[in-house]
């Protein structure tokens, strides 16, 4: 789902620190040296900044490193810091998955975020996804993700599993690496199903009542725990 330097990932370390992929590193070949330990508070403070230019953001990214000899954190480290501040979120993944991006680069991107096609999509990805209109990567994107996620929390009363960025890519968040991977893989599968259904005159979406029923079934909660997602 990621080639060359695409995408990034992070993991909370506790005590206000987290590991994030270094800028330009390749997801498929990450080593310990390609992960940078950062201080969350320094990056979270940027979210309330209205006049930061690229140079000052870059200085803050470097200043957030626990070890000043480490590589430069990903430019997206600010949204990782925000996502990891959400309740029970300890891991974050971000890719430019091909099928998902096929829809996110289309006029029907918001529809894909807000609707659901089949039960396992609900189990792994939640009843809906956060939809973020295209925003310049870096601090502006992190700020827009915070705004849209806060609105999702108010509306749904729960932390999202999936954040979809128009003309950009997908973020999945969760308590475990397995939950992040499950949401990522299931979203890509849902996108492929969506694209196939569109060729046949669809897709046909589940009703909101059916989505709510699956999302709140006790057996599905049990299955999530069994799968560690």
Secondary structure by P-SEA (a helix, b strand, c coil): ccccccccbbbbccccccccccccccccccccccbbbbbaaaaaaacccccccaaaaaaaaaaacccccccccccaaaaaaaaaacccccbbbbcccaaaaaaaaccaaaaaaccccccccccccccbbbbbccccccaaaaaaaaaaaaaaaaaccccccbbbbcccccccccccaaaaaaaaaaaaaaaaaaaaaaaacccccccaaaaaaaaccaaaaaaaaaacc
